Amino acid sequence: MLSVYLGPMEEAIFHPPTYFDNQYEDEWITEKLSVEMIKDVDKSEVISPYLIQSPVLGPISVKEISGGVKTLILMAFDQTGKIFNASSCGDNCAKWILKIAGTKDLTINLRHLMNFGDGEFEMKILNTGDIVHNMGEFVWIAGKFV
């Protein structure tokens, strides 16, 4: 299940891309989920754990992928129990956050209104304890905190 704390959260990793650059493991990059997220969000192809082929930048290192993808990979594979600030992600990452949360309990921090789309989902708002099921319910509560 996805749990979200809205607004500033002291214990959350505020800038996940910097944390990623110093903590990621090579094997995370070639995991099927990472390959799919990098292709979808960054429109880039994983060649190896050390090389990504970007249509815009050409060959790049893993440290040059987008901050959104770095944050998603941390959400999926980091085992430290850290909470990551998902506001470093764009709305194009929302479906991946929901997918990751469908496979494990995931707690994130959001400091903006992320668009989770028109579909149904299940999300616990930690600020209030409410469970929301769609964007209308989410916005109604989130607007009070972000």
SELOKOL-364907 format. One record per residue: z, y, x of N, C-alpha, C, O, CB in turn; residue in three letters. Coordinates in steps of 0.02 Angstrom, whole numbers. Atoms other than C-alpha are relative to their C-alpha. Glycine has a CB too. Example, Ala and Ser with C-alpha at 12.3 -4.5 7.8 and 13.67 -1.06 7.14 Angstrom:
// SELOKOL-364907
+--------+---------+--------+--------+----------+---------+--------+---------+--------+--------+---------+--------+--------+----------+---------+---------+
|   n.up | n.north | n.east |  ca.up | ca.north | ca.east |   c.up | c.north | c.east |   o.up | o.north | o.east |  cb.up | cb.north | cb.east | residuo |
+--------+---------+--------+--------+----------+---------+--------+---------+--------+--------+---------+--------+--------+----------+---------+---------+
|      0 |     -59 |     45 |    390 |     -225 |     615 |      0 |      60 |     45 |     33 |      59 |     97 |     62 |        1 |     -50 |     Ala |
|     -3 |     -59 |    -42 |    357 |      -53 |     684 |     37 |      55 |    -39 |     45 |     110 |    -14 |    -71 |       23 |      20 |     Ser |
+--------+---------+--------+--------+----------+---------+--------+---------+--------+--------+---------+--------+--------+----------+---------+---------+
END
This chain:
// SELOKOL-364907
+--------+---------+--------+--------+----------+---------+--------+---------+--------+--------+---------+--------+--------+----------+---------+---------+
|   n.up | n.north | n.east |  ca.up | ca.north | ca.east |   c.up | c.north | c.east |   o.up | o.north | o.east |  cb.up | cb.north | cb.east | residuo |
+--------+---------+--------+--------+----------+---------+--------+---------+--------+--------+---------+--------+--------+----------+---------+---------+
|      0 |     -59 |     42 |      0 |        0 |       0 |      0 |      62 |     44 |     28 |      62 |     99 |     61 |        0 |     -48 |     Met |
|      2 |     -64 |    -34 |    -34 |      178 |      54 |     58 |      44 |    -23 |     66 |      56 |    -82 |    -67 |       35 |     -12 |     Leu |
|    -53 |     -48 |     13 |    117 |      292 |      66 |    -17 |      64 |     37 |    -36 |      63 |     95 |     70 |      -28 |      22 |     Ser |
|     19 |     -64 |    -28 |     89 |      477 |      96 |     58 |      49 |     -5 |     88 |      58 |    -58 |    -62 |       29 |     -36 |     Val |
|    -47 |     -56 |      0 |    209 |      613 |     148 |    -42 |      63 |      5 |    -81 |      71 |     52 |     52 |       -6 |      59 |     Tyr |
|     40 |     -62 |      4 |    137 |      783 |     102 |     36 |      58 |     32 |     96 |      68 |     21 |    -16 |       16 |     -73 |     Leu |
|    -28 |     -58 |    -34 |    165 |      937 |     208 |     26 |     -18 |     69 |     21 |     -76 |     90 |     56 |       31 |     -42 |     Gly |
|    -25 |      13 |    -68 |    243 |      955 |     380 |     51 |     -56 |      2 |     97 |     -60 |    -40 |     30 |       64 |      28 |     Pro |
|    -44 |      58 |     -8 |    330 |      797 |     439 |     18 |      -4 |     74 |    -24 |     -21 |    115 |    -33 |      -66 |     -26 |     Met |
|    -21 |      -6 |    -70 |    430 |      813 |     599 |    -15 |     -63 |     41 |    -36 |     -58 |     98 |     74 |       15 |       3 |     Glu |
|      8 |      62 |    -40 |    418 |      629 |     651 |    -72 |     -24 |      5 |    -86 |     -71 |     43 |     42 |      -54 |     -31 |     Glu |
|     71 |      21 |     -3 |    230 |      615 |     623 |    -32 |      24 |     65 |    -14 |      76 |     92 |    -39 |       28 |     -61 |     Ala |
|     40 |     -20 |    -58 |    111 |      619 |     771 |    -47 |      54 |    -25 |    -94 |      40 |    -63 |    -39 |      -61 |      33 |     Ile |
|     38 |     -57 |     27 |     37 |      792 |     740 |    -74 |      -3 |     20 |   -117 |      12 |    -21 |     30 |       65 |      24 |     Phe |
|     69 |       2 |    -24 |   -121 |      770 |     846 |    -18 |     -71 |     24 |    -16 |     -85 |     84 |    -11 |       52 |      58 |     His |
|     15 |      70 |    -18 |   -170 |      585 |     841 |    -55 |      -9 |     53 |    -49 |     -55 |     93 |    -20 |      -37 |     -61 |     Pro |
|     51 |      11 |    -52 |   -328 |      608 |     948 |     29 |       1 |     72 |      7 |     -38 |    114 |    -54 |       52 |      -6 |     Pro |
|    -31 |      -2 |    -67 |   -221 |      654 |    1100 |     41 |     -63 |     12 |     39 |     -92 |     66 |     44 |       63 |       8 |     Thr |
|    -39 |      61 |     -5 |   -103 |      509 |    1066 |    -47 |     -59 |     13 |    -33 |    -101 |     56 |     41 |      -12 |     -65 |     Tyr |
|     49 |      54 |     -9 |   -255 |      393 |    1051 |    -25 |      -3 |     72 |    -26 |     -56 |    102 |    -59 |       10 |     -48 |     Phe |
|     28 |      -2 |    -68 |   -327 |      449 |    1218 |     47 |     -30 |     51 |     25 |     -54 |    104 |    -17 |       72 |      19 |     Asp |
|    -50 |      25 |    -48 |   -166 |      396 |    1303 |     29 |     -68 |    -18 |     67 |     -96 |     21 |     55 |       50 |       6 |     Asn |
|    -33 |      62 |     23 |   -121 |      240 |    1203 |    -48 |     -56 |    -23 |    -26 |    -113 |    -29 |     45 |       17 |     -55 |     Gln |
|     44 |      51 |     29 |   -276 |      148 |    1139 |     -9 |     -59 |     48 |     -1 |     -52 |    109 |    -68 |       30 |     -19 |     Tyr |
|     14 |      60 |    -39 |   -316 |      -28 |    1197 |    -74 |     -16 |     -7 |   -102 |     -10 |    -62 |     44 |      -60 |     -23 |     Glu |
|     73 |      12 |     -1 |   -494 |      -76 |    1245 |    -22 |     -47 |    -56 |    -74 |     -36 |    -87 |    -20 |      -30 |      67 |     Asp |
|     20 |      49 |     51 |   -497 |     -223 |    1124 |     -4 |      30 |    -70 |    -38 |       2 |   -113 |     47 |      -59 |       0 |     Glu |
|      4 |     -32 |     65 |   -470 |     -107 |     976 |    -70 |      25 |    -15 |    -92 |      24 |    -72 |     50 |       59 |      -4 |     Trp |
|     65 |     -33 |      8 |   -640 |      -28 |    1004 |    -53 |     -49 |    -25 |    -97 |     -30 |    -64 |    -22 |       31 |      65 |     Ile |
|     51 |      48 |     19 |   -741 |     -187 |     982 |     20 |     -43 |    -60 |    -18 |     -87 |    -80 |    -15 |      -46 |      59 |     Thr |
|    -19 |      34 |     63 |   -645 |     -250 |     830 |    -51 |      19 |    -54 |    -75 |      76 |    -55 |     73 |       19 |     -22 |     Glu |
|     51 |     -11 |     52 |   -762 |     -266 |     680 |     15 |      64 |    -40 |    -31 |     103 |    -53 |     -2 |      -61 |     -48 |     Lys |
|    -18 |     -59 |     39 |   -667 |     -133 |     582 |    -15 |      65 |     38 |    -43 |     112 |     10 |     74 |       -2 |     -20 |     Leu |
|     13 |     -60 |    -40 |   -678 |       -6 |     724 |    -75 |      13 |      6 |    -97 |      70 |      0 |     31 |       -8 |      70 |     Ser |
|     73 |      -7 |     -6 |   -864 |      -39 |     748 |    -29 |      30 |    -64 |    -71 |      74 |    -62 |    -33 |      -69 |      16 |     Val |
|     24 |     -25 |     65 |   -893 |       -9 |     562 |     20 |      73 |    -11 |    -20 |     113 |    -35 |     28 |      -44 |     -57 |     Glu |
|    -23 |     -69 |     10 |   -788 |      150 |     558 |    -37 |      48 |     45 |    -56 |     103 |     24 |     77 |        5 |      13 |     Met |
|     36 |     -42 |    -47 |   -872 |      222 |     713 |    -72 |      11 |    -24 |    -99 |      66 |    -19 |      0 |      -30 |      71 |     Ile |
|     69 |      -6 |     25 |  -1044 |      185 |     639 |     -3 |      45 |    -62 |    -47 |      87 |    -67 |    -28 |      -70 |     -17 |     Lys |
|      0 |     -38 |     62 |  -1000 |      260 |     470 |     19 |      74 |     10 |    -17 |     118 |    -12 |     47 |      -31 |     -51 |     Asp |
|    -26 |     -68 |     -6 |   -900 |      414 |     519 |    -37 |      40 |     53 |    -56 |      98 |     42 |     75 |       -2 |      16 |     Val |
|     32 |     -36 |    -56 |   -979 |      460 |     686 |    -74 |     -14 |      7 |   -108 |      16 |     48 |     35 |      -18 |      65 |     Asp |
|     71 |      19 |     -4 |  -1150 |      381 |     656 |    -18 |     -25 |     70 |    -73 |     -14 |     94 |    -45 |       60 |     -19 |     Lys |
|      9 |      23 |    -69 |  -1129 |      301 |     828 |      8 |     -75 |      5 |     38 |    -107 |    -39 |     50 |       36 |      46 |     Ser |
|     -1 |      72 |    -10 |  -1146 |      125 |     897 |     45 |     -18 |     59 |     40 |      12 |    112 |    -72 |      -26 |      11 |     Glu |
|    -43 |      25 |    -54 |  -1015 |       32 |     998 |    -43 |     -46 |     44 |    -68 |     -97 |     20 |     63 |      -36 |     -28 |     Val |
|     36 |      41 |    -48 |  -1101 |      -38 |    1153 |     49 |     -46 |     36 |     34 |    -105 |     47 |    -39 |       44 |      51 |     Ile |
|    -53 |      37 |    -34 |   -942 |      -95 |    1241 |     65 |      37 |    -11 |     66 |      90 |    -41 |    -15 |       -9 |      77 |     Ser |
|    -63 |     -36 |      7 |   -758 |      -50 |    1246 |      1 |      67 |     37 |     46 |     108 |     26 |     57 |      -43 |      24 |     Pro |
|      1 |     -60 |    -42 |   -807 |       88 |    1367 |    -59 |      46 |    -15 |    -63 |     101 |     14 |     -1 |      -19 |      73 |     Tyr |
|     61 |     -39 |     10 |   -972 |      151 |    1297 |    -19 |       2 |    -74 |    -23 |     -50 |   -107 |    -58 |      -29 |      41 |     Leu |
|     22 |     -12 |     68 |  -1024 |      225 |    1130 |    -67 |      37 |      4 |    -74 |      83 |     44 |     54 |       40 |     -42 |     Ile |
|     64 |     -35 |      1 |  -1203 |      276 |    1092 |     -1 |      46 |    -61 |     -3 |      23 |   -118 |    -60 |      -51 |      -3 |     Gln |
|      0 |     -51 |     53 |  -1203 |      438 |     992 |    -71 |      27 |     -9 |   -105 |      41 |     41 |     49 |       57 |      17 |     Ser |
|     67 |     -28 |     11 |  -1364 |      501 |     910 |     -4 |      74 |     19 |    -59 |     100 |     29 |    -20 |      -10 |     -72 |     Pro |
|     -2 |     -71 |    -16 |  -1310 |      679 |     949 |     15 |      12 |     74 |    -18 |      52 |    107 |     52 |       36 |     -44 |     Val |
|    -24 |     -12 |    -68 |  -1220 |      667 |    1117 |    -29 |     -48 |     51 |    -21 |     -38 |    111 |     74 |       -4 |       1 |     Leu |
|     24 |      52 |    -47 |  -1306 |      514 |    1192 |     57 |     -47 |     17 |    102 |     -56 |    -23 |    -29 |       32 |      64 |     Gly |
|    -54 |      46 |    -20 |  -1197 |      391 |    1289 |     65 |      39 |     12 |     67 |      87 |     50 |    -20 |      -40 |      63 |     Pro |
|    -65 |     -34 |     -8 |  -1014 |      441 |    1276 |     55 |     -52 |     11 |     46 |    -112 |     -3 |     17 |       43 |     -63 |     Ile |
|    -57 |      45 |     -8 |   -846 |      367 |    1321 |     38 |      -3 |    -66 |     27 |      38 |   -111 |     47 |       24 |      58 |     Ser |
|    -41 |       8 |     60 |   -722 |      309 |    1190 |     41 |      63 |    -12 |     55 |      80 |    -70 |     46 |      -61 |       6 |     Val |
|    -41 |     -60 |      8 |   -621 |      466 |    1223 |    -39 |      58 |    -31 |    -10 |     110 |    -47 |     28 |       22 |      67 |     Lys |
|     41 |     -53 |     30 |   -767 |      569 |    1154 |    -20 |     -13 |    -72 |    -58 |      27 |   -101 |    -62 |        9 |      42 |     Glu |
|     13 |      10 |     72 |   -775 |      492 |     980 |     41 |      52 |    -38 |     84 |      85 |    -10 |     19 |      -73 |     -22 |     Ile |
|    -33 |     -52 |     40 |   -715 |      603 |     838 |     74 |     -13 |     -8 |     98 |     -70 |     -4 |    -33 |        5 |     -68 |     Ser |
|    -72 |       6 |     12 |   -533 |      638 |     807 |     16 |     -39 |    -63 |     67 |     -74 |    -66 |     30 |       69 |      -6 |     Gly |
|    -10 |      39 |     61 |   -551 |      564 |     633 |     -2 |     -74 |     13 |     41 |    -111 |    -11 |    -52 |       19 |     -51 |     Gly |
|      5 |      72 |    -15 |   -609 |      396 |     699 |     58 |     -22 |     44 |     84 |     -77 |     35 |    -68 |      -15 |      35 |     Val |
|    -58 |      18 |    -41 |   -474 |      397 |     832 |     61 |     -11 |    -43 |     99 |     -59 |    -32 |     13 |       55 |      52 |     Lys |
|    -59 |       6 |     44 |   -344 |      424 |     697 |     -5 |     -63 |    -43 |     46 |     -97 |    -52 |      6 |       62 |     -45 |     Thr |
|      9 |      61 |     39 |   -417 |      284 |     589 |     15 |     -62 |     42 |     48 |    -108 |     18 |    -71 |       -3 |     -27 |     Leu |
|    -12 |      58 |    -44 |   -415 |      163 |     736 |     75 |      -8 |     13 |    101 |     -64 |     13 |    -39 |        7 |      67 |     Ile |
|    -72 |       4 |     -9 |   -233 |      206 |     768 |     34 |     -28 |    -63 |     78 |     -70 |    -58 |     29 |       69 |      16 |     Leu |
|    -29 |      25 |     62 |   -191 |      178 |     584 |    -10 |     -75 |     -7 |     34 |    -111 |    -31 |    -31 |       36 |     -60 |     Met |
|     16 |      71 |      7 |   -274 |        8 |     592 |     34 |     -44 |     51 |     55 |    -100 |     35 |    -75 |      -10 |       4 |     Ala |
|    -20 |      45 |    -54 |   -215 |      -58 |     760 |     64 |      17 |     37 |     92 |     -27 |     70 |    -55 |       -3 |      48 |     Phe |
|    -61 |     -17 |    -36 |    -66 |       37 |     830 |     58 |     -37 |    -32 |     67 |     -35 |    -93 |     13 |       78 |      -2 |     Asp |
|    -54 |      42 |     26 |     86 |      -76 |     812 |     69 |      32 |     12 |    120 |      -2 |      5 |     -2 |      -68 |      33 |     Gln |
|    -64 |     -31 |    -17 |    221 |       51 |     859 |     39 |      25 |    -61 |     97 |      43 |    -55 |    -12 |       58 |      46 |     Thr |
|    -33 |     -26 |     60 |    260 |      102 |     680 |     -3 |      76 |     -6 |     30 |     105 |    -49 |     72 |      -22 |       0 |     Gly |
|      8 |     -73 |      3 |    210 |      282 |     713 |    -35 |      21 |    -64 |    -74 |     -18 |    -92 |    -39 |       26 |      62 |     Lys |
|     33 |     -30 |     57 |    156 |      393 |     569 |    -48 |      53 |     27 |    -28 |      95 |     67 |     51 |       30 |     -52 |     Ile |
|     51 |     -45 |    -26 |     -5 |      488 |     600 |    -19 |      53 |    -51 |    -23 |      40 |   -111 |    -61 |      -40 |      21 |     Phe |
|     22 |     -56 |     40 |    -58 |      657 |     534 |    -74 |     -12 |    -18 |   -118 |      -2 |     23 |     10 |       68 |      37 |     Asn |
|     68 |      15 |     23 |   -213 |      610 |     432 |    -40 |      63 |    -13 |    -99 |      59 |    -29 |      2 |      -43 |     -62 |     Ala |
|     38 |     -62 |      8 |   -261 |      793 |     417 |    -45 |      13 |     59 |    -84 |      60 |     59 |     47 |       59 |      -9 |     Ser |
|     49 |      -4 |    -55 |   -351 |      767 |     582 |    -64 |     -37 |    -19 |   -112 |     -39 |     19 |     30 |      -31 |      65 |     Ser |
|     58 |      36 |     26 |   -473 |      665 |     477 |    -34 |      43 |    -53 |     -2 |      82 |    -88 |     21 |      -68 |     -31 |     Cys |
|     37 |     -31 |     54 |   -609 |      732 |     365 |      0 |     -45 |    -61 |     24 |    -101 |    -59 |    -72 |       15 |      22 |     Gly |
|      4 |      40 |     61 |   -640 |      673 |     188 |    -41 |     -63 |      9 |    -32 |    -112 |    -28 |    -29 |       42 |     -56 |     Asp |
|     41 |      60 |    -13 |   -767 |      549 |     259 |     42 |     -57 |     27 |     17 |    -113 |     34 |    -56 |       16 |      49 |     Asn |
|    -45 |      53 |    -23 |   -617 |      451 |     324 |     43 |     -29 |    -57 |     74 |     -81 |    -48 |     46 |       27 |      55 |     Cys |
|    -45 |      20 |     55 |   -529 |      435 |     155 |    -11 |     -72 |    -22 |     38 |    -109 |    -32 |     -9 |       46 |     -59 |     Ala |
|     12 |      69 |     23 |   -615 |      273 |     103 |     26 |     -50 |     51 |     47 |    -105 |     32 |    -76 |      -11 |     -11 |     Lys |
|    -25 |      46 |    -52 |   -566 |      196 |     270 |     76 |      -3 |      0 |    105 |     -56 |     12 |    -25 |       23 |      70 |     Trp |
|    -73 |       1 |      7 |   -384 |      248 |     248 |     20 |     -47 |    -56 |     66 |     -87 |    -49 |     27 |       72 |     -13 |     Ile |
|    -14 |      45 |     56 |   -385 |      161 |      79 |    -13 |     -73 |     19 |     24 |    -117 |     -1 |    -42 |       20 |     -61 |     Leu |
|     16 |      69 |    -20 |   -468 |        7 |     156 |     54 |     -28 |     46 |     76 |     -85 |     38 |    -69 |       -2 |      36 |     Lys |
|    -54 |      22 |    -45 |   -338 |       -3 |     296 |     63 |     -14 |    -40 |     96 |     -65 |    -28 |     13 |       53 |      55 |     Ile |
|    -60 |       9 |     41 |   -198 |       18 |     169 |     -6 |     -59 |    -47 |     45 |     -83 |    -73 |     14 |       63 |     -40 |     Ala |
|      9 |      60 |     40 |   -274 |     -125 |      70 |     17 |     -64 |     37 |     23 |    -117 |      7 |    -70 |       -4 |     -25 |     Gly |
|    -15 |      59 |    -41 |   -236 |     -242 |     214 |     70 |      -1 |     28 |     95 |     -53 |     51 |    -49 |       -4 |      57 |     Thr |
|    -69 |      -4 |    -25 |    -63 |     -181 |     264 |     33 |      62 |    -29 |     -1 |     107 |    -54 |      1 |        3 |      78 |     Lys |
|    -36 |     -60 |     20 |     72 |      -57 |     218 |    -15 |      54 |     51 |     -7 |      44 |    111 |     77 |      -12 |      -6 |     Asp |
|     19 |     -55 |    -44 |     17 |      110 |     289 |     32 |      64 |    -25 |     26 |      83 |    -83 |    -77 |        8 |       3 |     Leu |
|    -30 |     -64 |     16 |    115 |      272 |     293 |    -35 |      53 |     43 |    -42 |      46 |    103 |     77 |        0 |      14 |     Thr |
|     33 |     -55 |    -35 |     24 |      433 |     337 |     31 |      67 |    -21 |     67 |      71 |    -71 |    -76 |        0 |     -15 |     Ile |
|    -19 |     -69 |     16 |     60 |      619 |     339 |    -64 |      37 |    -17 |   -114 |      32 |     19 |     39 |       34 |      60 |     Asn |
|     57 |     -42 |     19 |    -60 |      736 |     249 |     25 |      72 |     -9 |     75 |      84 |    -43 |    -34 |      -26 |     -64 |     Leu |
|    -18 |     -71 |      5 |    -54 |      925 |     265 |    -53 |      39 |    -37 |    -53 |     100 |    -37 |     11 |       29 |      69 |     Arg |
|     52 |     -32 |     41 |   -205 |      959 |     154 |    -18 |     -49 |    -56 |      3 |    -107 |    -56 |    -63 |       18 |      43 |     His |
|     22 |      43 |     55 |   -283 |      891 |      -5 |    -63 |     -38 |     22 |   -118 |     -11 |     20 |    -15 |       43 |     -64 |     Leu |
|     56 |      42 |    -19 |   -392 |      749 |      55 |    -32 |     -28 |    -63 |      3 |     -45 |   -111 |     23 |      -58 |      47 |     Met |
|     37 |      25 |     58 |   -527 |      692 |     -66 |     -8 |     -76 |      7 |    -46 |     -99 |     50 |    -69 |       34 |      -7 |     Asn |
|      3 |      73 |     -1 |   -502 |      506 |     -99 |    -52 |     -28 |    -48 |    -54 |     -88 |    -60 |     68 |      -29 |     -16 |     Phe |
|     56 |      22 |     41 |   -651 |      499 |    -216 |     16 |      -7 |    -74 |     72 |       9 |    -96 |    -25 |      -65 |      25 |     Gly |
|     -5 |       5 |     73 |   -680 |      464 |    -399 |     31 |     -65 |    -25 |     47 |     -71 |    -84 |    -68 |        8 |     -30 |     Asp |
|    -25 |      65 |     21 |   -616 |      286 |    -401 |     75 |      -3 |     -9 |    111 |      46 |      1 |    -21 |      -52 |      50 |     Gly |
|    -72 |      14 |      8 |   -447 |      211 |    -437 |     28 |     -23 |     67 |     -7 |     -56 |    106 |     13 |      -53 |     -56 |     Glu |
|    -35 |      22 |    -60 |   -322 |      183 |    -297 |     74 |       0 |    -15 |     95 |      24 |    -68 |    -16 |       45 |      62 |     Phe |
|    -73 |      -1 |      9 |   -136 |      159 |    -275 |     30 |      33 |     61 |     18 |      11 |    118 |     29 |      -72 |     -11 |     Glu |
|    -29 |     -38 |    -54 |    -38 |      282 |    -171 |     70 |      22 |    -21 |     80 |      49 |    -75 |    -44 |       61 |      18 |     Met |
|    -68 |     -23 |     12 |    148 |      317 |    -160 |      9 |      67 |     35 |     -5 |      73 |     95 |     53 |      -52 |      24 |     Lys |
|    -15 |     -65 |    -28 |    195 |      499 |    -134 |     73 |      -1 |     21 |    118 |      -3 |    -21 |    -15 |       59 |     -52 |     Ile |
|    -69 |       7 |    -25 |    349 |      491 |     -23 |     44 |      60 |    -17 |    104 |      53 |    -23 |     -2 |      -10 |      75 |     Leu |
|    -40 |     -59 |     17 |    403 |      669 |     -65 |     35 |      -7 |    -67 |     90 |      19 |    -76 |    -45 |       62 |      -2 |     Asn |
|    -27 |       5 |     68 |    433 |      621 |    -247 |     16 |     -71 |    -23 |     54 |     -81 |    -70 |    -48 |       31 |     -48 |     Thr |
|     -7 |      70 |     22 |    426 |      431 |    -258 |    -52 |     -21 |    -51 |    -53 |     -79 |    -72 |     68 |      -11 |     -28 |     Gly |
|     51 |      15 |     50 |    280 |      442 |    -382 |    -54 |     -44 |     29 |    -71 |     -40 |     88 |    -30 |       65 |     -27 |     Asp |
|     59 |      39 |    -16 |    139 |      316 |    -380 |    -59 |      33 |    -37 |    -56 |      42 |    -97 |      8 |      -76 |     -19 |     Ile |
|     59 |     -30 |     31 |    -32 |      396 |    -411 |    -58 |     -49 |      5 |    -60 |     -91 |     50 |    -18 |       67 |      34 |     Val |
|     54 |      49 |      6 |   -192 |      306 |    -458 |    -70 |      31 |      3 |   -120 |      -5 |      2 |      7 |      -37 |     -64 |     His |
|     65 |     -33 |     -3 |   -331 |      436 |    -448 |     10 |      71 |     27 |     66 |      93 |     37 |    -34 |        1 |     -70 |     Asn |
|     -4 |     -67 |    -29 |   -373 |      608 |    -381 |     35 |      50 |    -45 |     70 |      94 |    -21 |    -70 |       25 |      15 |     Met |
|    -34 |     -46 |     45 |   -313 |      698 |    -537 |     76 |      -3 |      8 |    109 |      48 |     13 |    -19 |      -16 |     -72 |     Gly |
|    -72 |       9 |     -9 |   -138 |      625 |    -519 |     22 |      24 |     69 |     74 |      55 |     77 |     20 |      -73 |     -11 |     Glu |
|    -16 |     -20 |    -69 |   -141 |      653 |    -331 |      4 |      76 |      6 |     52 |     102 |     34 |    -51 |      -29 |      49 |     Phe |
|      3 |     -73 |     -6 |   -191 |      836 |    -343 |     58 |      33 |    -37 |     87 |      82 |    -13 |    -67 |       27 |     -27 |     Val |
|    -55 |     -28 |     39 |    -61 |      869 |    -477 |     64 |       4 |     40 |    101 |      53 |     36 |     10 |      -41 |     -63 |     Trp |
|    -61 |       2 |    -39 |     79 |      818 |    -360 |    -10 |      34 |     69 |     32 |      73 |     90 |     23 |      -73 |      10 |     Ile |
|     12 |     -26 |    -67 |      2 |      862 |    -191 |     -2 |      76 |      2 |     19 |     107 |     51 |    -65 |      -28 |      28 |     Ala |
|      5 |     -73 |      3 |    -31 |     1041 |    -244 |     67 |      35 |      8 |     70 |      94 |     25 |    -32 |       21 |     -64 |     Gly |
|    -67 |     -29 |     -7 |    157 |     1070 |    -242 |     24 |       1 |     72 |     71 |      38 |     89 |     49 |      -39 |     -43 |     Lys |
|    -25 |       8 |    -68 |    174 |     1023 |     -60 |    -48 |      23 |     55 |    -26 |      37 |    111 |     16 |      -71 |      11 |     Phe |
|     48 |     -20 |    -52 |     13 |     1070 |      32 |    -42 |      59 |    -25 |    -85 |      83 |     11 |    -46 |      -59 |      20 |     Val |
+--------+---------+--------+--------+----------+---------+--------+---------+--------+--------+---------+--------+--------+----------+---------+---------+
END
